[in-house]
Amino acid sequence: MVAVPRLVSGLIGDAIWSSEAFAGTSVAVMPGSAWIDLVTGDEVVSEDGRIELERAFTRLPYAVLKRVR
């Protein structure tokens, strides 16, 4: 799955990247699934059937996720 927000420059302006703008935003996935970000190597686990985008976008304003469980 690839998650990419639109209009990112309007969210941060001249500031350093922060995923705070995505707090409370999520993508529905299978409950209990685990994903690895192929770009950063970070693991994202969905306990309740959602991937929190604030967590997925912690380092970069996009995520390339592969389901591993």
DSSP file (Angstrom, degrees, kcal/mol; ACC not computed):
  #  RESIDUE AA STRUCTURE BP1 BP2  ACC     N-H-->O    O-->H-N    N-H-->O    O-->H-N    TCO  KAPPA ALPHA  PHI   PSI    X-CA   Y-CA   Z-CA
    1    1 A M              0   0    0      0, 0.0    64,-3.3     0, 0.0     2,-0.5   0.000 360.0 360.0 360.0 138.7    0.0    0.0    0.0
    2    2 A V  E     -A   64   0A   0     62,-0.2     2,-0.5     2,-0.0    62,-0.2  -0.968 360.0-167.2-114.8 125.4    1.3    3.5   -0.8
    3    3 A A  E     +A   63   0A   0     60,-2.8    60,-2.1    -2,-0.5    24,-0.0  -0.958  15.2 164.3-114.8 120.4    0.1    6.4    1.4
    4    4 A V        -     0   0    0     -2,-0.5    58,-0.2    58,-0.2     2,-0.1  -0.979  25.9-141.0-138.1 120.8    0.8    9.8    0.1
    5    5 A P        -     0   0    0      0, 0.0     3,-0.3     0, 0.0     2,-0.3  -0.427  19.3-124.7 -77.8 158.2   -0.9   13.0    1.3
    6    6 A R  S    S+     0   0    0      1,-0.2     0, 0.0    -2,-0.1     0, 0.0  -0.706  82.9  12.9 -97.5 153.1   -1.9   15.8   -1.0
    7    7 A L    >>  +     0   0    0     -2,-0.3     3,-0.7     1,-0.1     4,-0.6   0.843  69.5 162.4  56.1  43.6   -0.8   19.5   -0.7
    8    8 A V  H >>  +     0   0    0     -3,-0.3     4,-1.5     1,-0.2     3,-1.3   0.857  65.7  63.3 -62.7 -38.5    1.9   18.8    1.9
    9    9 A S  H 3> S+     0   0    0      1,-0.3     4,-2.4     2,-0.2    -1,-0.2   0.832  98.8  55.9 -61.1 -31.0    3.7   22.1    1.4
   10   10 A G  H <4 S+     0   0    0     -3,-0.7    -1,-0.3     1,-0.2    -2,-0.2   0.751 105.6  53.2 -70.5 -23.0    0.6   24.0    2.6
   11   11 A L  H << S+     0   0    0     -3,-1.3    -2,-0.2    -4,-0.6    -1,-0.2   0.845 124.6  20.2 -78.9 -35.0    0.7   22.0    5.8
   12   12 A I  H >< S-     0   0    0     -4,-1.5     3,-2.2     1,-0.2    -2,-0.2   0.661  78.0-175.1-112.6 -19.0    4.3   22.8    6.8
   13   13 A G  T 3< S-     0   0    0     -4,-2.4    -1,-0.2    -5,-0.3    -2,-0.1  -0.396  75.9 -18.2  59.9-125.3    5.3   25.9    4.8
   14   14 A D  T 3  S+     0   0    0     -2,-0.2    -1,-0.3     2,-0.0    -5,-0.0   0.354 113.2 109.3 -94.4   4.9    9.0   26.6    5.5
   15   15 A A  S <  S-     0   0    0     -3,-2.2     2,-0.2     1,-0.1     3,-0.1  -0.192  79.3 -91.4 -76.7 169.8    9.1   24.4    8.6
   16   16 A I        -     0   0    0      1,-0.1    -1,-0.1     0, 0.0    -2,-0.0  -0.550  60.6 -81.0 -76.8 148.2   10.8   21.0    9.1
   17   17 A W        +     0   0    0     -2,-0.2     2,-0.3    42,-0.1    -1,-0.1  -0.208  55.3 171.3 -55.6 135.1    8.7   18.0    8.3
   18   18 A S    >   -     0   0    0     -3,-0.1     3,-0.6     1,-0.0    40,-0.1  -0.986  32.1-149.0-144.6 138.2    6.3   16.9   11.1
   19   19 A S  G >  S+     0   0    0     -2,-0.3     3,-2.2    39,-0.3    38,-0.1   0.390  73.1 104.2 -87.4   4.2    3.6   14.3   11.0
   20   20 A E  G >   +     0   0    0      1,-0.3     3,-1.8     2,-0.2    -1,-0.2   0.796  67.7  67.7 -56.8 -31.2    1.5   16.2   13.6
   21   21 A A  G <  S+     0   0    0     -3,-0.6    -1,-0.3     1,-0.3    -2,-0.1   0.688  98.0  54.4 -63.8 -16.5   -0.9   17.5   10.9
   22   22 A F  G X  S+     0   0    0     -3,-2.2     3,-2.2    31,-0.1    32,-0.6   0.285  74.3 135.6-102.3   9.0   -2.1   13.9   10.5
   23   23 A A  T <  S+     0   0    0     -3,-1.8     3,-0.1     1,-0.3    -3,-0.0  -0.355  76.4  17.7 -57.2 131.8   -3.0   13.3   14.1
   24   24 A G  T 3  S+     0   0    0      1,-0.3     2,-0.4    -2,-0.0    -1,-0.3   0.459  99.7 116.7  84.1   0.7   -6.3   11.5   14.3
   25   25 A T    <   +     0   0    0     -3,-2.2    28,-2.6     2,-0.0    29,-0.6  -0.864  38.8 166.1-104.2 135.5   -6.2   10.5   10.6
   26   26 A S  E     -B   52   0B   0     -2,-0.4     2,-0.4    26,-0.2    26,-0.2  -0.928  32.7-131.9-144.5 167.1   -6.1    6.8    9.7
   27   27 A V  E     -B   51   0B   0     24,-1.8    24,-2.5    -2,-0.3     2,-0.3  -0.982  31.8-119.5-120.6 133.3   -6.4    4.2    7.0
   28   28 A A  E     +B   50   0B   0     -2,-0.4    22,-0.3    22,-0.2     2,-0.2  -0.571  44.7 154.9 -76.3 131.0   -8.6    1.1    7.5
   29   29 A V        -     0   0    0     20,-2.1     3,-0.1    -2,-0.3     0, 0.0  -0.815  53.0 -60.5-140.0 179.7   -6.7   -2.2    7.2
   30   30 A M    >   -     0   0    0     -2,-0.2     3,-1.7     1,-0.1    19,-0.3  -0.498  63.0-106.8 -67.9 129.8   -7.2   -5.7    8.4
   31   31 A P  T 3  S+     0   0    0      0, 0.0    16,-0.2     0, 0.0    17,-0.1  -0.293 102.3  18.0 -58.2 138.9   -7.2   -5.8   12.3
   32   32 A G  T 3  S+     0   0    0     14,-2.6    15,-0.2     1,-0.3     2,-0.1   0.490  92.3 140.1  79.4   4.0   -4.0   -7.3   13.8
   33   33 A S    <   -     0   0    0     -3,-1.7    13,-3.2    13,-0.4     2,-0.4  -0.445  40.1-148.1 -79.7 155.0   -2.1   -6.9   10.5
   34   34 A A  E     -C   45   0C   0     11,-0.2    34,-2.9    -2,-0.1    35,-1.4  -0.959  12.8-170.0-124.4 143.5    1.6   -5.8   10.5
   35   35 A W  E     -CD  44  67C   0      9,-2.9     9,-3.1    -2,-0.4     2,-0.4  -0.949  12.1-149.0-132.8 148.3    3.2   -3.7    7.9
   36   36 A I  E     -CD  43  66C   0     30,-2.4    30,-2.4    -2,-0.3     2,-0.7  -0.973  20.8-129.0-118.0 135.1    6.8   -2.7    7.1
   37   37 A D  E  >  - D   0  65C   0      5,-3.1     4,-2.7    -2,-0.4    28,-0.2  -0.739  14.8-154.3 -80.9 116.0    7.7    0.6    5.4
   38   38 A L  T  4 S+     0   0    0     26,-3.3    -1,-0.2    -2,-0.7    27,-0.1   0.667  90.5  47.1 -68.1 -16.9    9.9   -0.4    2.5
   39   39 A V  T  4 S+     0   0    0     25,-0.4    -1,-0.2     3,-0.1    26,-0.1   0.900 127.6  19.7 -89.0 -48.6   11.6    3.0    2.5
   40   40 A T  T  4 S-     0   0    0      2,-0.1    -2,-0.2    24,-0.1     3,-0.1   0.688  91.9-128.0 -97.6 -21.0   12.3    3.5    6.2
   41   41 A G     <  +     0   0    0     -4,-2.7    -3,-0.1     1,-0.3     2,-0.1   0.437  58.1 146.2  83.7  -0.3   12.2    0.0    7.5
   42   42 A D        -     0   0    0     -5,-0.1    -5,-3.1    -6,-0.1     2,-0.4  -0.422  44.6-133.1 -70.0 143.5    9.8    1.0   10.3
   43   43 A E  E     -C   36   0C   0     -7,-0.2     2,-0.5    -2,-0.1    -7,-0.2  -0.827  16.8-165.3 -98.3 138.7    7.1   -1.5   11.3
   44   44 A V  E     -C   35   0C   0     -9,-3.1    -9,-2.9    -2,-0.4     2,-0.4  -0.992   5.0-163.3-124.1 123.5    3.5   -0.4   11.7
   45   45 A V  E     -C   34   0C   0     -2,-0.5     2,-0.8   -11,-0.2   -11,-0.2  -0.894   9.5-150.0-111.5 137.4    1.1   -2.6   13.5
   46   46 A S        +     0   0    0    -13,-3.2   -14,-2.6    -2,-0.4   -13,-0.4  -0.879  22.8 166.5-106.8 101.9   -2.7   -2.3   13.3
   47   47 A E  S    S+     0   0    0     -2,-0.8    -1,-0.2     3,-0.3     4,-0.1   0.867  82.3  30.3 -78.4 -38.3   -4.3   -3.5   16.5
   48   48 A D  S    S-     0   0    0      2,-0.3    -1,-0.2   -17,-0.1     3,-0.1   0.141 122.6 -88.5-112.2  18.4   -7.8   -2.1   15.8
   49   49 A G  S    S+     0   0    0    -19,-0.3   -20,-2.1     1,-0.3     2,-0.3   0.708  97.7  97.6  83.8  19.7   -7.9   -2.3   12.0
   50   50 A R  E     -B   28   0B   0    -22,-0.3     2,-0.6   -20,-0.1    -2,-0.3  -0.997  60.3-146.7-141.0 145.4   -6.4    1.1   11.4
   51   51 A I  E     -B   27   0B   0    -24,-2.5   -24,-1.8    -2,-0.3     2,-0.5  -0.963  26.2-134.5-107.2 120.2   -3.0    2.5   10.6
   52   52 A E  E  >  -B   26   0B   0     -2,-0.6     4,-2.1   -26,-0.2     3,-0.5  -0.628   8.2-152.1 -75.4 121.2   -2.5    5.9   12.2
   53   53 A L  H  > S+     0   0    0    -28,-2.6     4,-2.5    -2,-0.5    -1,-0.2   0.795  92.9  63.7 -69.6 -27.6   -1.0    8.2    9.5
   54   54 A E  H  4 S+     0   0    0    -32,-0.6    -1,-0.2   -29,-0.6   -35,-0.1   0.912 110.1  41.1 -58.9 -39.7    0.7   10.4   12.1
   55   55 A R  H >4 S+     0   0    0     -3,-0.5     3,-1.3     1,-0.2    -2,-0.2   0.904 114.9  50.0 -73.0 -43.4    2.8    7.2   13.0
   56   56 A A  H 3< S+     0   0    0     -4,-2.1     3,-0.3     1,-0.3     4,-0.3   0.820 114.4  45.2 -66.4 -31.1    3.2    6.1    9.4
   57   57 A F  T 3< S+     0   0    0     -4,-2.5    -1,-0.3     1,-0.2    -2,-0.2   0.105  76.6 118.7 -99.0  21.3    4.5    9.6    8.3
   58   58 A T  S <  S+     0   0    0     -3,-1.3   -39,-0.3     1,-0.2    -1,-0.2   0.905  89.9  17.9 -54.5 -46.8    6.8   10.1   11.3
   59   59 A R  S    S+     0   0    0     -3,-0.3    -1,-0.2    -4,-0.2    -2,-0.1   0.808 133.2  21.2 -97.5 -33.6   10.0   10.4    9.2
   60   60 A L  S    S-     0   0    0     -4,-0.3    -1,-0.2     2,-0.2   -20,-0.0  -0.921  75.2-113.8-135.7 157.6    8.7   11.2    5.7
   61   61 A P  S    S+     0   0    0      0, 0.0     2,-0.3     0, 0.0    -4,-0.1   0.046  99.2  42.6 -82.8  29.8    5.5   12.6    4.2
   62   62 A Y        -     0   0    0     -6,-0.2     2,-0.3   -58,-0.2    -2,-0.2  -0.969  66.3-150.9-160.4 163.2    4.7    9.2    2.5
   63   63 A A  E     -A    3   0A   0    -60,-2.1   -60,-2.8    -2,-0.3     2,-0.7  -0.994   6.9-160.5-143.4 135.7    4.8    5.5    3.3
   64   64 A V  E     -A    2   0A   0     -2,-0.3   -26,-3.3   -62,-0.2     2,-0.4  -0.907  29.2-169.9-113.9  98.7    5.3    2.5    1.1
   65   65 A L  E     -D   37   0C   0    -64,-3.3     2,-0.5    -2,-0.7   -28,-0.2  -0.762  16.5-169.0-104.6 133.4    3.9   -0.3    3.2
   66   66 A K  E     -D   36   0C   0    -30,-2.4   -30,-2.4    -2,-0.4     2,-0.3  -0.975  27.9-122.2-116.7 129.3    4.1   -4.1    2.6
   67   67 A R  E     +D   35   0C   0     -2,-0.5   -32,-0.3   -32,-0.2   -34,-0.0  -0.546  33.0 171.2 -73.3 128.7    2.0   -6.4    4.7
   68   68 A V              0   0    0    -34,-2.9   -33,-0.2    -2,-0.3    -1,-0.2   0.488 360.0 360.0-114.0  -9.7    4.1   -8.9    6.6
   69   69 A R              0   0    0    -35,-1.4   -34,-0.1     0, 0.0    -2,-0.1   0.279 360.0 360.0-154.4 360.0    1.4  -10.4    8.9
